[in-house]
Amino acid sequence: MEERVALIGIVVEKYDSAERMNQILHEYGEYIIGRMGIPYKEKSMNIISVAVDAPMDIISTLSGKLGMLDGVSTKTIYAKSKREK
């Protein structure tokens, strides 16, 4: 199955969604390479980047689940190279 390296950018504007977001990220933990979060207190939001190495359908599902949370926005960018597992 084709795997890709991708970066999921997440903006959390509603703190109440953070717990569910973290649960979802934990569910996909085996695919996560690393994560960095930046609290932006002046705007009452958090900016998070999550690097993943996973099949395309897993990346899409993860990003979609996160983006469906109230007050959470996501955008995914993919590395150009594809890998076969």
Secondary structure, DSSP 8 states (H G I E B T S, - for coil): -EEEEEEEEEEE--GGGHHHHHHHHHHTGGGEEEEEEEEEGGGTEEEEEEEEEEEHHHHHHHHHHHHTSTTEEEEEEE-S--EE-
